[in-house]
Amino acid sequence: MRQRFLALCSILDIVASVVCGLAAIVLVSAVLAIVVLRYGFGTGFIELQELAGYAFAVLLVFSVPVCLARDGHVRVEIVSEALGDRYVAWADRVALVLFLIPAFGLIVWAYWPELAYSWQIREGSIETGGLGGLFLVKTALPVAATLTILQGIAAVLRPRPARELLG
């Protein structure tokens, strides 16, 4: 069961990484097109500006679970250097269980009514002539928060190298 869960989390990490990559490509392309249109042709394109904003939002929220899956999160190294690898391994596990999971669970729980309403009205842009589908972008936050929780659980369950455990 544990191995299947870790395999599922690996697949979800790949999916989140692909989403991040696509969002980054869209973001860079949209910003480049905005700059060329504005300074090269003296015109604006509101849909393109909103597309860049949507892509940035998706990139930002999906980067969190991707970073966590690669053990790239920030630690306070001042304390952990003095206490060794075993302390860091256990401190990470305690922090993931006591802080990460409840905090991101709260994000999903508290945001749910807003997301449900957004889907109910099929929320679009507040700008005249802007892009529709804002409700889809808003869905990225609870999805990414759920992925972060799953990656946190996977980090706790994932076997650690012997040097970290024996410290």
Contacts in CASP RR format, 6 or more apart in sequence:
PFRMAT RR
TARGET T0000
AUTHOR 0000-0000-0000
METHOD contacts of the structure
MODEL  1
MRQRFLALCSILDIVASVVCGLAAIVLVSAVLAIVVLRYGFGTGFIELQE
LAGYAFAVLLVFSVPVCLARDGHVRVEIVSEALGDRYVAWADRVALVLFL
IPAFGLIVWAYWPELAYSWQIREGSIETGGLGGLFLVKTALPVAATLTIL
QGIAAVLRPRPARELLG
2 157 0 8 1.000
5 153 0 8 1.000
5 154 0 8 1.000
5 157 0 8 1.000
6 154 0 8 1.000
6 157 0 8 1.000
6 158 0 8 1.000
8 150 0 8 1.000
9 69 0 8 1.000
9 150 0 8 1.000
9 151 0 8 1.000
9 153 0 8 1.000
9 154 0 8 1.000
10 69 0 8 1.000
12 65 0 8 1.000
12 147 0 8 1.000
12 150 0 8 1.000
12 151 0 8 1.000
13 65 0 8 1.000
13 66 0 8 1.000
13 69 0 8 1.000
13 151 0 8 1.000
16 62 0 8 1.000
16 65 0 8 1.000
16 66 0 8 1.000
16 69 0 8 1.000
16 144 0 8 1.000
16 147 0 8 1.000
17 66 0 8 1.000
19 58 0 8 1.000
19 62 0 8 1.000
20 59 0 8 1.000
20 62 0 8 1.000
20 63 0 8 1.000
20 66 0 8 1.000
21 59 0 8 1.000
23 55 0 8 1.000
23 56 0 8 1.000
23 58 0 8 1.000
23 59 0 8 1.000
23 62 0 8 1.000
24 55 0 8 1.000
24 59 0 8 1.000
26 51 0 8 1.000
26 52 0 8 1.000
26 55 0 8 1.000
27 52 0 8 1.000
27 53 0 8 1.000
27 55 0 8 1.000
27 56 0 8 1.000
27 59 0 8 1.000
30 48 0 8 1.000
30 49 0 8 1.000
30 51 0 8 1.000
30 52 0 8 1.000
30 53 0 8 1.000
30 55 0 8 1.000
31 52 0 8 1.000
33 45 0 8 1.000
33 48 0 8 1.000
34 44 0 8 1.000
34 45 0 8 1.000
34 48 0 8 1.000
34 49 0 8 1.000
34 52 0 8 1.000
37 43 0 8 1.000
37 44 0 8 1.000
37 45 0 8 1.000
37 48 0 8 1.000
38 44 0 8 1.000
46 127 0 8 1.000
46 128 0 8 1.000
46 129 0 8 1.000
46 130 0 8 1.000
47 129 0 8 1.000
47 130 0 8 1.000
47 131 0 8 1.000
50 125 0 8 1.000
50 127 0 8 1.000
50 130 0 8 1.000
50 131 0 8 1.000
51 131 0 8 1.000
54 131 0 8 1.000
54 134 0 8 1.000
54 137 0 8 1.000
57 137 0 8 1.000
57 140 0 8 1.000
58 137 0 8 1.000
58 140 0 8 1.000
61 140 0 8 1.000
61 141 0 8 1.000
61 144 0 8 1.000
61 145 0 8 1.000
62 140 0 8 1.000
62 144 0 8 1.000
62 147 0 8 1.000
64 144 0 8 1.000
64 148 0 8 1.000
65 144 0 8 1.000
65 147 0 8 1.000
65 148 0 8 1.000
65 150 0 8 1.000
65 151 0 8 1.000
67 73 0 8 1.000
68 100 0 8 1.000
68 148 0 8 1.000
68 151 0 8 1.000
68 152 0 8 1.000
68 155 0 8 1.000
69 151 0 8 1.000
69 154 0 8 1.000
69 155 0 8 1.000
71 155 0 8 1.000
75 88 0 8 1.000
75 92 0 8 1.000
80 87 0 8 1.000
80 88 0 8 1.000
80 91 0 8 1.000
84 167 0 8 1.000
85 163 0 8 1.000
85 164 0 8 1.000
85 167 0 8 1.000
86 164 0 8 1.000
86 165 0 8 1.000
86 166 0 8 1.000
86 167 0 8 1.000
88 164 0 8 1.000
89 160 0 8 1.000
89 164 0 8 1.000
89 165 0 8 1.000
92 155 0 8 1.000
93 155 0 8 1.000
93 156 0 8 1.000
96 152 0 8 1.000
96 153 0 8 1.000
96 155 0 8 1.000
96 156 0 8 1.000
97 156 0 8 1.000
100 148 0 8 1.000
100 149 0 8 1.000
100 152 0 8 1.000
101 149 0 8 1.000
101 152 0 8 1.000
101 153 0 8 1.000
104 145 0 8 1.000
104 146 0 8 1.000
104 148 0 8 1.000
104 149 0 8 1.000
105 145 0 8 1.000
105 149 0 8 1.000
107 141 0 8 1.000
107 142 0 8 1.000
107 145 0 8 1.000
108 142 0 8 1.000
108 145 0 8 1.000
108 146 0 8 1.000
108 149 0 8 1.000
111 141 0 8 1.000
111 142 0 8 1.000
111 145 0 8 1.000
112 142 0 8 1.000
114 138 0 8 1.000
115 135 0 8 1.000
115 138 0 8 1.000
115 139 0 8 1.000
115 141 0 8 1.000
115 142 0 8 1.000
117 123 0 8 1.000
118 134 0 8 1.000
118 135 0 8 1.000
118 138 0 8 1.000
119 135 0 8 1.000
119 139 0 8 1.000
121 135 0 8 1.000
122 133 0 8 1.000
122 135 0 8 1.000
123 132 0 8 1.000
123 133 0 8 1.000
123 134 0 8 1.000
123 135 0 8 1.000
123 138 0 8 1.000
124 130 0 8 1.000
124 131 0 8 1.000
124 132 0 8 1.000
124 133 0 8 1.000
124 134 0 8 1.000
124 135 0 8 1.000
125 131 0 8 1.000
125 132 0 8 1.000
125 133 0 8 1.000
125 134 0 8 1.000
END
